[in-house]
Amino acid sequence: DNHGYGYAFDRQGVTGLKLRGDVPVHVLEAAYMDAQKCVGVTAPAPFVVIVAKDAIAPAQGRYLSDPTLILIDPSLGTTETIMRHEMVHYLLQVSTGNAHSTHDSPLFLRCSLNIL
């Protein structure tokens, strides 16, 4: 059931990123590509769901694994910045097996503009 969000998506970008929600897919793809370059890790494009205001409060975004899912509440910050931050979690999980939920990796500061 993909963490209760299902697998339906509205559109898919050229990178393979799947999106459900009312945000331009190219904006999230740019953040996805930026994060990969900054972290130095490549990984398959994630599935992203834009959630309703306060659905994941107090968080702005949330990375969920197995299967990979990124949730974003765009009412709480810029979508690109939130996406880069959640991508750091995802890329750390892919490369080290640890998503660093405590934000102890220096990559959060360097690659996601310190959005916690």
Rosetta silent file (secondary structure, phi, psi, omega in degrees, C-alpha in Angstrom):
SEQUENCE: DNHGYGYAFDRQGVTGLKLRGDVPVHVLEAAYMDAQKCVGVTAPAPFVVIVAKDAIAPAQGRYLSDPTLILIDPSLGTTETIMRHEMVHYLLQVSTGNAHSTHDSPLFLRCSLNIL
SCORE:     score description
SCORE:     0.000 S_00000001
   1 L     0.000    4.480  176.782    0.000    0.000    0.000 S_00000001
   2 L    52.408   57.788  177.245    3.110    2.237   -0.172 S_00000001
   3 L    62.100   25.647 -179.874    2.866    3.593    3.374 S_00000001
   4 L    87.177    1.501 -177.317   -0.865    4.183    2.888 S_00000001
   5 L  -103.345   -5.995 -179.029   -0.381    6.426   -0.162 S_00000001
   6 L    68.316 -169.940 -175.072   -0.809    3.853   -2.930 S_00000001
   7 L  -120.802    0.210 -178.741    1.069    3.918   -6.225 S_00000001
   8 L   -69.788  138.916  177.545   -1.058    6.169   -8.458 S_00000001
   9 L  -135.389  156.443 -177.834    0.734    9.216   -9.845 S_00000001
  10 L   -85.593  -36.926 -179.616   -0.334   12.187  -11.965 S_00000001
  11 E  -156.614  162.272 -179.802    2.761   12.527  -14.105 S_00000001
  12 E  -131.134  132.353 -178.790    6.257   11.231  -14.633 S_00000001
  13 L   -84.096  177.213 -177.976    9.259   13.333  -15.559 S_00000001
  14 L   -66.680  -22.511  178.433   12.059   12.589  -17.971 S_00000001
  15 L   -82.782   -8.931 -175.510   14.247   11.306  -15.100 S_00000001
  16 L    99.566   -6.446  179.182   11.600    8.767  -14.128 S_00000001
  17 L   -61.220  128.320  178.194   10.461   10.778  -11.094 S_00000001
  18 E  -103.134  137.700 -174.487    6.805   10.056  -10.396 S_00000001
  19 E  -133.923  135.048  167.454    4.668   12.786   -8.888 S_00000001
  20 E  -119.536  119.134  179.332    1.234   13.043   -7.390 S_00000001
  21 L   137.336  171.833 -172.573    0.226   16.619   -6.698 S_00000001
  22 L   -98.767   65.587  175.692    0.045   20.090   -8.102 S_00000001
  23 L  -136.228  139.210  178.409    3.707   21.040   -8.445 S_00000001
  24 L   -60.336  126.851 -176.247    5.603   21.239  -11.750 S_00000001
  25 H   -61.117  -33.122 -178.741    7.502   17.962  -12.113 S_00000001
  26 H   -64.441  -28.440  177.787   10.538   19.743  -13.606 S_00000001
  27 H   -65.469  -45.027  179.162   10.997   21.674  -10.329 S_00000001
  28 H   -70.805  -35.839  177.562   11.319   18.439   -8.348 S_00000001
  29 H   -64.110  -38.753  178.195   13.506   16.850  -11.003 S_00000001
  30 H   -63.478  -42.638  178.114   15.935   19.765  -10.813 S_00000001
  31 H   -65.336  -38.526  177.380   16.137   19.383   -7.018 S_00000001
  32 H   -61.017  -47.171 -179.418   16.607   15.609   -7.444 S_00000001
  33 H   -67.315  -41.569  177.850   19.485   16.133   -9.885 S_00000001
  34 H   -59.618  -44.954 -178.462   21.070   18.859   -7.710 S_00000001
  35 H   -64.335  -42.391  178.326   20.976   16.623   -4.632 S_00000001
  36 H   -60.124  -43.453 -179.794   22.572   13.693   -6.465 S_00000001
  37 H   -64.443  -44.144 -177.971   25.379   15.929   -7.687 S_00000001
  38 H   -67.177  -44.369 -178.432   25.981   17.449   -4.248 S_00000001
  39 H   -74.772  -29.695 -178.612   25.894   14.135   -2.345 S_00000001
  40 L    84.132   26.165 -178.715   27.875   12.330   -5.045 S_00000001
  41 L  -134.477  137.458  172.940   25.434    9.422   -5.248 S_00000001
  42 L  -108.741  148.886 -179.362   23.020    8.447   -7.985 S_00000001
  43 L  -156.016  156.915  177.653   19.827    6.530   -7.356 S_00000001
  44 L   -56.329  146.366  179.567   16.572    5.811   -9.167 S_00000001
  45 L   -61.430  138.101 -177.647   14.148    8.713   -9.174 S_00000001
  46 L   -83.919  171.142  170.473   11.734    8.549   -6.236 S_00000001
  47 E   -93.717  129.496 -177.130    7.957    8.714   -6.043 S_00000001
  48 E  -121.514  133.113  176.131    6.880   12.076   -4.589 S_00000001
  49 E  -119.472  126.935  173.515    3.484   12.939   -3.125 S_00000001
  50 E   -85.646  121.019 -174.902    2.487   16.521   -2.409 S_00000001
  51 L  -102.418  163.120  178.832    0.426   16.348    0.769 S_00000001
  52 L   -67.094  153.699  178.585   -2.222   18.624    2.223 S_00000001
  53 L   -50.999  131.550  177.491   -1.221   21.393    4.598 S_00000001
  54 L    71.036    6.217 -179.584   -0.339   20.001    8.044 S_00000001
  55 L   -65.439  -27.783  179.473   -0.694   16.348    6.897 S_00000001
  56 L  -123.782   20.764 -178.373    2.843   15.610    8.106 S_00000001
  57 L   -55.556  145.578    5.298    3.179   18.482   10.601 S_00000001
  58 L   -86.103    7.171 -177.672    5.390   19.653   12.074 S_00000001
  59 L   -74.030  152.165  172.878    7.597   18.340    9.253 S_00000001
  60 L   -88.126  -29.143 -179.826    7.942   20.074    5.889 S_00000001
  61 E  -153.617  167.744  179.079    8.781   16.807    4.213 S_00000001
  62 E  -151.342  133.272  174.194    9.294   13.179    5.024 S_00000001
  63 E  -100.799  128.674  176.327   11.385   10.406    3.474 S_00000001
  64 E  -121.990  141.233 -178.416    9.998    6.897    3.812 S_00000001
  65 L  -111.972  162.223  171.826   11.843    3.773    2.717 S_00000001
  66 L    54.586   69.793    0.849   10.896    0.330    1.470 S_00000001
  67 L   -84.963  161.632 -178.371    9.401    1.368   -0.867 S_00000001
  68 L   -66.694  130.069  177.427   10.897    4.787   -1.364 S_00000001
  69 E  -149.193  135.261  175.559    8.423    7.632   -0.968 S_00000001
  70 E  -118.432  126.831  177.664    8.970   11.339   -0.381 S_00000001
  71 E  -106.334  137.236 -179.470    6.168   13.451    1.065 S_00000001
  72 E  -133.876  131.248  171.981    6.243   17.242    0.713 S_00000001
  73 L  -106.639   97.888 -175.120    4.032   19.920    2.285 S_00000001
  74 H   -70.346   -8.040  178.873    4.704   22.964    0.082 S_00000001
  75 H   -74.604  -13.229 -174.197    2.787   25.263    2.420 S_00000001
  76 H  -104.145   -0.573 -178.579    5.715   25.137    4.871 S_00000001
  77 L   172.917 -177.134  178.750    8.641   26.094    2.656 S_00000001
  78 L   -76.094  134.356 -177.038    9.961   26.083   -0.873 S_00000001
  79 H   -57.042  -41.413 -178.539    9.282   22.816   -2.629 S_00000001
  80 H   -63.138  -43.935 -178.403   12.782   22.671   -4.121 S_00000001
  81 H   -67.093  -42.595  178.076   14.508   23.077   -0.765 S_00000001
  82 H   -62.506  -43.173 -179.903   12.293   20.504    0.936 S_00000001
  83 H   -61.962  -44.955  179.021   12.896   18.082   -1.937 S_00000001
  84 H   -59.888  -41.965 -179.834   16.685   18.493   -1.725 S_00000001
  85 H   -62.017  -48.193 -179.370   16.571   17.829    2.019 S_00000001
  86 H   -67.286  -31.667  176.132   14.486   14.664    1.648 S_00000001
  87 H   -65.600  -34.511  176.488   16.716   13.551   -1.222 S_00000001
  88 H   -61.306  -44.744  175.469   19.736   13.739    1.105 S_00000001
  89 H   -55.802  -50.011 -177.701   17.950   11.269    3.421 S_00000001
  90 H   -60.626  -48.331 -177.220   17.171    9.019    0.444 S_00000001
  91 H   -67.837  -34.281  174.375   20.669    9.156   -1.052 S_00000001
  92 H   -65.924  -40.218  177.527   22.308    8.482    2.318 S_00000001
  93 H   -61.286  -45.467 -179.559   20.021    5.471    2.755 S_00000001
  94 H   -62.790  -43.755 -172.237   20.959    4.186   -0.690 S_00000001
  95 H   -86.426  -27.268 -175.289   24.691    4.719   -0.224 S_00000001
  96 H  -124.129  -11.616 -175.364   25.200    3.841    3.458 S_00000001
  97 L    81.185    7.563 -178.838   22.076    2.020    4.627 S_00000001
  98 L  -135.435  118.932 -178.896   21.416    4.877    7.074 S_00000001
  99 L   -80.465   -3.344  178.817   19.073    7.773    6.231 S_00000001
 100 L    54.152   57.286 -179.204   20.515    9.829    9.114 S_00000001
 101 L   -62.538  -17.848  177.083   17.132   10.736   10.602 S_00000001
 102 L   -88.881    3.316  177.003   18.999   12.690   13.298 S_00000001
 103 L    59.925   35.036 -177.385   20.518   14.911   10.597 S_00000001
 104 L   -86.053   -2.810  177.556   24.047   14.155   11.797 S_00000001
 105 L   -85.369  138.615  176.570   25.570   14.085    8.317 S_00000001
 106 L   -65.459  -13.672  179.559   27.288   17.280    7.098 S_00000001
 107 H   -65.901  -25.361  177.977   25.552   16.697    3.762 S_00000001
 108 H   -64.343  -44.376  178.961   22.320   18.157    5.163 S_00000001
 109 H   -68.267  -43.677 -175.727   23.962   21.532    5.672 S_00000001
 110 H   -72.768  -37.288 -169.068   25.901   21.406    2.432 S_00000001
 111 H  -108.239   -9.493 -177.624   23.225   19.995    0.122 S_00000001
 112 L  -132.301   20.375  176.769   19.859   21.086    1.429 S_00000001
 113 L    59.408   27.855  173.296   20.347   24.603    2.750 S_00000001
 114 L    61.351   33.140  173.789   20.041   23.304    6.346 S_00000001
 115 L   -82.637  119.032 -178.115   16.279   22.671    6.271 S_00000001
 116 L  -113.771    0.000    0.000   15.589   20.269    9.150 S_00000001
